[in-house]
Amino acid sequence: MSLLADLKHAARTLLKAPGFAIAAVIVLALGIGANTAIFSIVYAVLLRPLPFGDADRLVQLWHTPPQAQFPGVKTFALSAANYLDWEAQNTVFEGSAVYGFAQFRLSNGADAKQITAARVEPTFFSVLGVQPMLGRVFTTASADGANTVVLSHRLWQSDFGADPGIVGKDVRLNGTSRTVIGVMPATFEKPPFAALWTPLVWDPVAKAVRGEHSLSAVARLKPGVGVTEAQSQLDIIAARLAQQYPEDDAGWGAKVVPLREETVGDVRRPLLILLGAVMFVLLIACANVANLMLARALGRRKEIAIRTALGATRLRIVRQLLTESLLLFMVGAALGLIVASFGTELVVAYFGDHLPQLGDIALNAPVLAFTFAVALVSGAVAGLVPAVRMSHAQPNEALKQGLGRTDASAVGFGTRRALVVIEVALSLVLLVGAGLLIRTLWNLRGVSPGFDPQHVLTMTVGVAANDFTNEHQQSAFYSEVLRRVRTLPGVEAAGLVDSVPLEGGSTQPIAVEGNTAAMAHQPEVGVRLVSPGYFSTMRIPLVRGRDFTDTDRDSTAGVVVVSEAMAKQFWPGQDPIGKRLTLTFFPERVREVIGVVGNVKDNGLDYADPVSTLYWPVAQFYWPKQFGSFQGRPLALAVRTATEPAGATAMIRAEIKQLSAGTPVYDPRTMLDRLAETISPQRFNMFLLTAFAGLALLLACVGIYSVLAYTVRQRVREIGIRMAMGAQVRDILRLLIAGGMGPTLLGIAIGVVIAVVVSRLLTTLVFGVRPMDVPTFAAGALLLASVSFVACLIPTYRATRIDPLQALRDD
């Protein structure tokens, strides 16, 4: 009952001071709301249990490539033969399953769309420990029945109207009917972006391939087996295979990664940094509220003194003030949930595509518990400052002191200045972090991608596996596509490429003429399949030699164009034109270098070193014998237009549909959009940290203003006496501004020290700037000092308007 009485008294007390209560609640709603929004993302991505049975025992398996061929690359896709050997020779896995990606044309009535599917071993779902929502999954007995599929929940809803009777019905993939045997739940998205799953039936030829790395694998550890033990055993197996098959496996190792770590990827560090940043904001908010509460408690000294004189214990006074603090924080937390709801929706709307999708990001029970805990702990911490400070006040002294504007008591002044120092120091840390990320984004925007993205539209022509019977038919189709698109109004140039710049692409070993090293020791380069006109469409400069032409066909001599980086790597100081090489996976034809083009940022703008890249013509492509029968190959169409490129999408689609009605054209995006997407992770980090830094700066200014305004009110009599004795306005300004800027400068000094330590955490997030960048530190300190100075001006100006006689009379 005493707690209820304290709550009622706290509510009445706060209602009597609505200005104070509203200000405190707004500050807390911002601080707690920002924390809740970020924690909801952190929970969904980093903390929420994976939607698999015994997920802690699940691991992802990778190759580790030779660093001489792949400098800086930590993990690599698996080869079929090596995986099968790992599977047969290990004793640490309860089960494992391999999977790869495939493109299919899904025909639903008159419409056709291109989808990404996962080809999985039948044990894939049982290894992960998941069950379908409808029907069943693949079994070992059904592995030979390749004409079965399992749908994702997303595809089941979007294309089949969430039909509960879908199991047993047929869908058409690449013109072939396949039977739906199951639908997976909405929480299952492994691998990401898979619209459906098909059973992987091993091709006898492909099973023996060791040099082609295109598969991924998951495994379940046996009970009691840890990741370290599994890694040790795979290291032994990989070393054995490297000795047994040196031509293919020399230098190739194995890597075991916990599935949680694999799923989270590179977002763990940025999210934890953002969570730490938003905690700083909460600390600043708590310091601000503590400052306000202390100022209010100082105004209630006589009330507290009277209660003490009437028998109230120190513990009773502390409990009452803590109750008021906790009530404020709980109300602030309730409003903070509204702020968090809007903040989470904003983040998901603009940046959700770049976060691992482990379920909906929402204000669920764990997030609400976090919000309650934050409010409780921060309310207790913030409330203790004024509570403990006032519980030590001497009742006799408080009763003898007046409560008017002439009270010059310095009680609590040092505490309030200390709180301002804390606010300023934490604000500077956030400002420096935001400044580093702003400079990173600016630097990335200034990086040349190696091509001109203006007025370029890209889209993928969805060729299916059985559209053509051989490479000649495919080449003829693509040639006709280019001919038709180039005649469209507004089209200046058009070309084809297998991987659009900035989004990666395949790498392959090559053998330069005169180099007889085994494949395991052959250097790998980026390999791009392009058509004549591609370089001019993208405006990739031709540095030397010539471009591909329509005469470079399968019946003529094999030719390639190389990037400047590749020319420098393989023929330093020499003319690369006329040099000869062989693509290891396509050994039947020796190819001659006919041209050198500029370097392109194929792997993203933040890759500092240019990638050695080889380009070869579409018309000279053939399907490798070791990969089985010929399969159609989708290519990206790049079109340069004279006007806004996005407007040409419908026109190009219609032209291709007229040529081949069943060929879908998908993923239409301008190169400017793709360019913006490559820096979206940096933009995400910068946006949030800058928002937090701005909020921290605002709160710090409020704290500085409140301290100086309180100081002016406490020193009205002193200022009046000084002015009566001849002090000039500039003397009063100097006195008060020096007093107001003192905590700011001390906070900046402390903040610089903290920022030097904290900025090291941003090493992997910055580009083109050092974490301890002096100009960024100086700019943050100057901005904080300038804004703090402005915050000092208003109360200082009021002080200069004091009438000395009136001040002395009021006292």
ABEGO torsion letter per residue (X at the ends): XAAAAAAAAAAAAAAABAAAAAAAAAAAAAAAAAAAAAAAAAAAAAABBBABBGAAABBBBBBBBBAAABBGBABBBBBAAAAAAAAAABAABABBBBBBBBBBBBBBEABBBBBBBBBBBAAAAAAAGBBBABEBBBBAAAAABAABBBBBAAAAAAAAGGBAAABGBBBBBGGBBBBBABBBBAABBOBBGBABBBBBBBBAAAAABAABBABBBBBBBBBGBBAAAAAAAAAAAAAAAAAABAAAABGBBBBBBBAAAAAAEAAAAAAAAAAAAAAAAAAAAAAAAAAAAAAAAAAAAAAAAAAAAAGBBAAAAAAAAAAAAAAAAAAAAAAAAAAAAAAAAAAAAAAAAABBBAEBBBBBAAAAAAAAAAAAAAAAAAAAAAAAAAAABBAAAAAABBABAABABABGAAAAAAAAAAAAAAAAAAAAAAAAAAAAAAAAAABBAGBBABGBBBBBBBBBAAABABAAAAAAAAAAAAAAAAABBGBABBBBBABBBGAEEBBBBBBBBGBABBAAABBBBBBBBBBBGAAAAAGBBBABEBBBBAABBAABBBBBBBBAAAAAAABBGBBABGBBBBBAABAABBBBBABBBBBBBAAEAABABBBBBBBBBAAABBBBAAAEBBBBBBBBBBBBBABBAAAAAAAAAAAAAAABAABBBBGBBBAAAAAAAAAAAAAAAAAAAAAAAAAAAAAAAAAAAAAAAAAAAAAAAAAAAAAAAGBBAAAAAAAAAAAAAAAAAAAAAAAAAAAAAAAAAAAAABBGBBABBAAAAAAAAAAAAAAAAAAAAAAAAAAAABBAAAAAAAX
